[in-house]
Each structure stands twice: as structure tokens, then as C-alpha cells.
Amino acid sequence: QGQSLQQAYAALGVNPDASEQEIKRAYRKLVSQYHPDKLVSQGLPEEMMEISKNRVREINAAYDKIKASRGIK
């Protein structure tokens, strides 16, 4: 059971009418922001790692869903 397309756009913080480039930019920014390796280097506690991993999974799923709906490779 995945998220709806509307939820996918919300997860990336973009509007459904955003350009492909805007969507990619938002995706990259979020993954960079929440990436566990980056957070480890900032000294975040272990319990925050699990939250960040889940968030990155959600971001990836949202991006995949948007790409599929738009036919983006």
C-alpha cells in the first residue's frame, strides 16, 4: 500500500504542476538533508537514524511514484 500521487508531491514539498527539474531539485535536497550518513557525521543519536532512514525511504518512494506517473526515467 503506497502513498497517493498527491501525498507523493506533498512528501517532496512540490506542487503537482512543478517542472521535472524542480521535482528533481526538491528530491535531491531532501535526500541530502535526511541521509543517515550525513546525520551520523553531525553526531545525531542512534534513534534519530531510524527516523531519518524511514524519511529517506518515503522520499524515494514519492519520487519513484511521481517519475512513474510522468514517465520520467
trRosetta pair geometry for C-beta under 8 A, 3 or more apart (Angstrom, degrees):
i j d omega theta_ij theta_ji phi_ij phi_ji
2 61 6.3 -160 -144 177 106 122
2 65 6.5 165 155 -85 138 131
3 7 3.8 -120 178 94 111 129
3 8 5.4 145 100 -59 118 74
3 11 6.8 65 119 -30 171 136
3 58 7.7 69 -29 -154 142 85
3 61 6.6 109 16 122 110 118
3 62 6.4 -18 63 -91 143 79
3 65 6.7 -121 70 -15 90 168
4 7 4.6 98 52 6 75 102
4 8 7.0 -129 99 -9 42 86
5 8 5.4 -49 -151 29 35 118
5 9 6.8 35 152 -17 64 99
5 16 7.5 62 139 -113 104 113
5 65 6.2 -157 -105 146 62 115
5 66 7.1 116 -151 -91 81 63
5 69 5.6 74 -120 -72 126 163
6 9 6.0 -52 -154 34 32 108
6 10 6.5 31 148 -16 64 108
6 16 7.3 -41 -109 -65 63 121
7 10 5.4 -56 -147 40 35 114
7 11 6.2 43 151 -29 68 102
7 62 7.3 -118 118 -111 72 104
8 11 5.6 -48 -148 28 30 115
8 12 6.9 14 156 -4 61 105
8 61 7.4 -119 -114 118 97 74
8 62 3.9 160 -150 -149 72 76
8 63 7.6 -174 -173 -40 105 23
8 65 4.3 -126 -100 79 154 128
8 66 5.2 -175 136 -49 129 90
9 12 6.2 -67 -155 45 32 100
9 14 5.5 -100 -164 78 80 74
9 15 6.6 23 175 -167 130 14
9 16 5.2 -61 -89 -72 164 67
9 18 7.5 157 -146 14 107 118
9 62 7.5 -170 -37 -174 20 112
9 66 6.6 113 -74 -93 69 122
10 13 7.2 33 -174 -77 35 36
11 58 5.6 -139 -153 149 135 99
11 59 6.2 -167 149 -100 110 50
11 61 7.9 -17 110 76 169 86
11 62 3.8 -146 75 -79 134 157
12 23 6.4 34 139 -149 156 73
12 26 4.7 89 168 122 98 126
12 27 5.8 -30 -132 -74 121 70
12 30 6.5 -125 -134 -8 62 151
12 59 6.8 105 -89 -144 74 78
12 62 5.3 -173 -37 125 95 133
12 63 6.6 107 -79 -74 130 76
12 66 7.1 -34 -2 -21 148 153
13 26 5.7 -159 67 -160 90 128
13 30 7.3 156 15 -69 115 126
14 18 4.1 -41 174 -16 117 161
14 22 5.9 140 -135 130 131 105
14 23 5.5 -152 73 -99 172 67
14 26 4.9 -145 -48 -3 116 168
15 18 5.0 134 60 -40 70 89
18 22 4.1 -119 -179 89 105 130
18 23 5.3 131 108 -56 121 82
18 26 7.5 -2 164 -7 162 138
19 22 4.6 99 53 4 77 101
19 23 7.1 -141 95 -4 43 86
20 23 5.8 -57 -153 36 31 113
20 24 6.4 32 151 -18 65 106
20 70 6.9 175 -95 141 97 153
20 72 6.0 158 -136 -101 117 133
21 24 5.8 -53 -147 36 32 111
21 25 6.3 33 154 -21 65 107
22 25 5.7 -54 -147 36 30 113
22 26 6.3 30 155 -18 64 106
23 26 5.9 -55 -148 36 29 110
23 27 6.3 32 153 -21 64 108
23 63 7.4 140 161 -129 101 81
23 66 6.0 -154 -163 135 142 147
24 27 5.6 -56 -148 36 30 114
24 28 6.3 26 157 -17 66 107
25 28 6.0 -56 -146 37 28 108
25 29 6.2 28 156 -20 63 110
26 29 5.8 -57 -146 37 28 112
26 30 6.3 25 158 -17 64 109
27 30 6.1 -62 -150 38 26 107
27 31 6.3 21 158 -15 65 109
27 59 6.6 139 -144 171 71 102
27 62 8.0 -166 -106 90 97 98
27 63 4.6 74 -121 -99 134 131
28 31 5.9 -56 -143 38 29 108
28 32 6.1 30 158 -19 64 110
29 32 5.9 -59 -150 38 26 112
29 33 6.2 27 153 -22 63 111
30 33 5.5 -56 -145 36 31 113
30 34 6.1 -1 167 6 68 112
30 59 4.9 -170 119 -131 128 142
31 34 6.5 -72 -139 51 24 89
31 35 5.8 48 160 -60 65 97
31 56 6.1 77 -131 -135 72 92
31 59 5.8 -175 -73 116 75 145
31 60 7.5 76 -96 -66 114 81
32 35 6.0 -30 -139 -7 23 117
32 38 6.8 78 -180 -41 56 164
33 38 7.7 -127 -163 90 12 150
34 38 8.0 100 98 57 13 120
34 39 7.3 -5 -167 -42 37 124
34 52 4.9 -179 -176 -156 83 87
34 55 4.6 -113 -163 101 152 123
34 56 5.1 -170 110 -65 114 83
34 59 6.8 153 49 -13 141 145
35 38 4.4 78 74 7 97 109
35 39 7.0 -178 89 -9 49 87
35 52 7.4 19 111 162 7 120
35 56 6.3 84 -99 -95 49 136
36 39 5.6 -62 -146 40 34 110
36 40 6.2 40 156 -27 69 102
36 49 5.3 60 -138 -152 108 87
36 52 5.2 145 -83 102 70 122
36 53 5.5 16 -60 -71 127 83
36 56 7.1 -83 -24 -10 86 147
37 40 5.7 -48 -149 28 31 114
37 41 6.8 28 154 -16 61 104
38 41 5.9 -58 -158 35 32 110
38 42 6.8 25 147 -14 64 108
39 42 5.5 -59 -151 40 38 110
39 44 4.3 -28 168 18 98 139
39 48 6.6 -138 166 119 139 112
39 49 6.6 174 95 -99 130 68
39 52 5.3 -134 -5 -71 160 173
40 43 7.7 51 176 -68 33 21
40 44 6.7 -78 -83 43 31 89
40 49 7.0 39 -72 -99 88 115
44 48 4.4 -96 165 81 116 139
44 49 6.7 146 103 -59 112 72
44 52 7.5 78 107 -25 159 142
45 48 5.2 98 65 4 72 104
45 49 7.7 -120 109 -15 45 86
46 49 5.4 -43 -161 13 43 120
46 50 7.6 41 151 -17 66 92
47 50 6.2 -43 -163 24 42 110
47 51 7.2 40 144 -13 64 104
48 51 5.5 -54 -156 38 45 114
48 52 6.1 43 149 -20 73 106
49 52 5.7 -58 -148 39 31 109
49 53 6.3 34 153 -22 66 104
50 53 5.7 -50 -147 33 31 112
50 54 6.5 31 153 -17 63 104
51 54 5.9 -56 -153 37 30 110
51 55 6.3 31 150 -21 65 108
52 55 5.4 -52 -146 36 35 114
52 56 6.4 36 154 -20 66 102
53 56 5.8 -52 -148 35 31 110
53 57 6.5 35 150 -21 63 104
54 57 5.5 -52 -151 34 33 115
54 58 6.4 35 150 -20 65 105
55 58 5.6 -52 -149 35 33 114
55 59 6.3 35 151 -20 65 105
56 59 5.5 -51 -146 36 34 114
56 60 6.3 35 154 -19 65 105
57 60 5.8 -56 -149 37 29 111
57 61 6.3 28 154 -19 65 108
58 61 5.8 -54 -145 37 29 111
58 62 6.3 31 154 -21 63 107
59 62 5.8 -55 -148 35 28 112
59 63 6.3 27 154 -18 64 107
60 63 5.8 -56 -147 37 29 110
60 64 6.2 31 155 -20 65 107
61 64 5.7 -54 -147 37 30 112
61 65 6.3 30 154 -21 64 107
62 65 5.8 -56 -150 35 29 111
62 66 6.4 25 154 -15 65 107
63 66 5.9 -56 -147 38 31 109
63 67 6.1 32 154 -20 66 108
64 67 5.7 -55 -145 37 29 112
64 68 6.3 28 156 -20 64 106
65 68 5.8 -54 -148 35 29 110
65 69 6.4 25 155 -18 63 108
66 69 5.8 -57 -146 37 30 109
66 70 6.2 9 160 -2 65 113
66 72 7.6 2 119 28 76 129
67 70 6.2 -73 -146 49 25 97
67 71 7.9 -109 167 68 56 8
67 72 4.1 -96 -146 68 77 103
67 73 7.5 -134 -177 18 116 3
68 71 7.6 31 -173 -72 28 34
68 72 8.0 -69 -39 43 22 74
